[in-house]
Amino acid sequence: MRTEEVYVKNDGTGLEFALRVTDSFVKTQGLTGRNAMHMRLITEEMIGMVSAIAGEFKSLFWIEGDDKECTYHLTADLEIDQEKRKEFLSASTSGKNESARGIMGKIRELIEIGMENYEDVSKLQMQYGIDPVSYGMMGMDNDMMSQAAVQWSLQKYRDSVSDSIDEGEGYKEAWDELEKSVIANITDDVRVGIMNDRLVLTILKKFGS
């Protein structure tokens, strides 16, 4: 099943419609209980996170799948005002986006920085924690790079952090953050792809019994 596409703007337009589309998918597929609750929460988190990105954008949201698994899709043509973003960051004492906390906050910052530097992915060096941890580069696949300037996967990031957890406090903090993240615990993957001014965000959700 593929739902109808919903026009979403970062001023909140379309969110209620997207939630109604989500509820319709849940009902059609016979999803109940925790699965139904998670479906609605993912929609809220996905659109809410993208809506917080600096600049204006037009996007389309839809869900496709069945009662075994589904994929959330959001594609956006982005028109980022770099001067406004610089002004926003300069108002921060650290010069960083202080709202980039939690997994969804970091994904949002990855998207913003990726849109600024899609021709130079090596600049994606977002560092948090005591030891330097490159949240941008971790989770990227070199094979994916041929398809998009930036393509990032939460699952690959999770695997990278797990493999490096003994290398320093930064990685331990990153793992703790993953364990505490609602979106990381109720989804099977979050993927970000950026090419020029086009964002493709997908979230994979598999349903248990």
C-alpha positions in Angstrom: 0.0 0.0 0.0 1.1 3.5 -0.7 -0.6 6.4 1.0 -1.5 9.6 -0.8 1.3 12.3 -0.8 1.0 15.1 1.7 2.4 18.6 1.0 4.3 19.7 4.1 6.0 23.1 4.9 8.3 24.0 7.7 5.7 26.4 9.2 3.7 23.4 10.3 1.4 23.2 7.2 0.5 19.6 6.5 1.4 18.0 9.8 -2.2 17.3 10.8 -3.0 15.9 7.4 0.2 13.7 7.6 -1.0 12.3 10.9 -4.5 11.6 9.4 -2.8 9.7 6.5 -0.7 7.8 9.1 -3.8 6.9 11.1 -5.5 5.7 7.8 -2.5 3.5 7.0 -2.6 2.0 10.5 -6.3 1.3 10.3 -6.0 -0.2 6.8 -3.1 -2.5 7.8 -4.8 -3.6 11.0 -2.0 -2.3 13.2 -2.9 -1.9 16.9 -1.3 -1.2 20.3 2.3 -0.3 20.4 2.7 -0.5 16.6 0.0 2.0 16.0 1.4 4.3 18.6 4.9 4.1 17.1 3.6 4.9 13.6 2.1 8.2 14.8 5.2 9.1 16.8 7.5 8.5 13.9 5.4 10.8 11.7 5.6 13.5 14.4 9.3 13.1 14.9 10.1 13.0 11.2 8.2 16.1 10.2 9.0 18.0 13.4 12.7 17.4 12.9 12.7 18.6 9.3 10.5 21.5 10.2 13.2 22.8 12.6 15.8 23.2 9.8 16.8 26.8 9.1 15.4 28.1 5.8 12.3 27.4 3.8 11.4 24.2 2.0 8.6 22.4 0.2 8.3 18.7 0.8 6.2 15.6 0.1 5.5 13.0 2.7 4.0 9.5 2.2 4.2 6.0 3.6 4.3 2.7 1.8 4.4 -0.8 3.0 2.1 -3.4 4.7 1.5 -5.0 8.0 5.0 -6.5 8.1 7.1 -3.4 7.5 6.7 0.1 6.0 8.9 3.0 4.9 8.3 6.6 5.6 9.4 9.0 2.8 10.0 12.7 2.9 11.5 14.5 -0.1 12.2 18.2 0.0 13.5 20.9 -2.3 15.5 23.1 0.0 16.1 26.8 -0.2 18.5 27.5 2.7 19.3 31.1 3.6 22.9 30.7 4.6 23.1 34.2 6.1 20.2 33.5 8.4 21.8 30.3 9.5 25.1 32.1 10.2 23.2 34.7 12.3 21.5 32.0 14.2 24.7 30.2 15.0 26.6 33.4 15.9 24.0 34.0 18.6 25.1 30.8 20.3 27.9 31.1 22.8 29.6 28.0 21.3 29.0 28.9 17.7 27.3 25.6 17.2 23.6 24.6 16.9 22.8 24.1 20.6 19.5 22.5 19.7 21.3 19.7 17.9 20.8 17.3 20.8 19.7 13.8 20.7 19.7 11.6 17.7 17.1 13.5 15.7 18.9 16.8 16.5 22.1 15.4 15.2 20.5 14.1 12.1 18.9 17.6 11.5 22.3 19.2 11.9 23.8 16.6 9.5 21.2 17.6 7.0 21.9 21.3 7.4 25.6 21.0 7.2 25.3 18.6 4.3 23.2 21.1 2.4 25.9 23.8 2.9 28.8 21.5 1.9 27.4 18.9 -0.5 30.4 19.5 -2.8 32.8 18.8 0.1 31.5 16.0 2.3 34.8 16.0 4.2 33.6 19.1 6.0 31.0 17.0 7.8 32.9 16.9 11.1 30.3 17.3 13.8 32.0 16.5 17.1 30.3 15.9 20.4 31.4 14.3 23.7 34.7 14.2 25.5 36.6 12.5 22.7 36.1 13.6 19.1 33.4 11.6 17.4 32.6 12.4 13.8 28.8 11.9 13.7 28.7 13.1 10.2 31.1 10.6 8.6 30.2 7.7 10.8 27.3 5.9 9.2 28.2 6.9 5.6 28.8 4.3 2.9 31.4 4.9 0.3 29.3 3.0 -2.3 26.4 5.3 -1.5 28.5 8.4 -2.2 28.3 7.8 -5.9 24.6 8.2 -5.8 24.4 11.3 -3.5 26.8 13.9 -2.2 25.7 12.9 1.4 24.0 9.6 2.3 23.9 8.5 6.0 22.3 5.6 7.7 21.4 5.4 11.4 22.0 1.6 11.4 25.5 2.0 9.9 26.2 4.8 12.5 24.9 2.5 15.3 27.3 -0.3 14.1 30.2 2.2 13.9 29.6 3.4 17.4 29.3 -0.2 18.7 32.6 -1.2 17.1 34.4 1.8 18.6 32.8 1.9 22.0 36.1 1.0 23.8 38.0 3.7 22.1 37.0 6.6 24.3 34.3 8.4 26.4 32.9 10.1 23.3 31.9 6.8 21.8 30.4 5.6 25.1 28.3 8.8 25.4 27.2 8.3 21.8 26.1 4.7 22.6 24.3 5.9 25.7 22.5 8.5 23.6 21.5 5.8 21.1 20.1 3.7 23.9 18.0 6.6 25.2 16.8 7.7 21.8 13.1 7.0 21.2 13.5 7.2 17.4 16.5 4.9 17.4 14.7 2.3 19.5 11.3 2.2 17.6 12.7 2.3 14.0 14.9 -0.1 12.1 16.8 2.6 10.1 16.8 6.3 9.3 18.5 7.3 6.0 19.5 10.7 4.9 20.4 11.5 1.3 21.3 15.0 0.0 22.1 16.0 -3.6 22.4 19.7 -4.3 19.3 21.2 -2.9 17.3 18.0 -2.7 16.7 16.1 0.6 15.5 12.5 0.7 14.7 11.3 4.2 13.5 7.7 4.7 12.6 5.8 7.9 12.2 2.0 7.9 9.8 0.4 10.4 9.3 -3.3 10.9 6.4 -4.6 12.9 6.7 -7.2 15.6 3.9 -9.5 16.7 
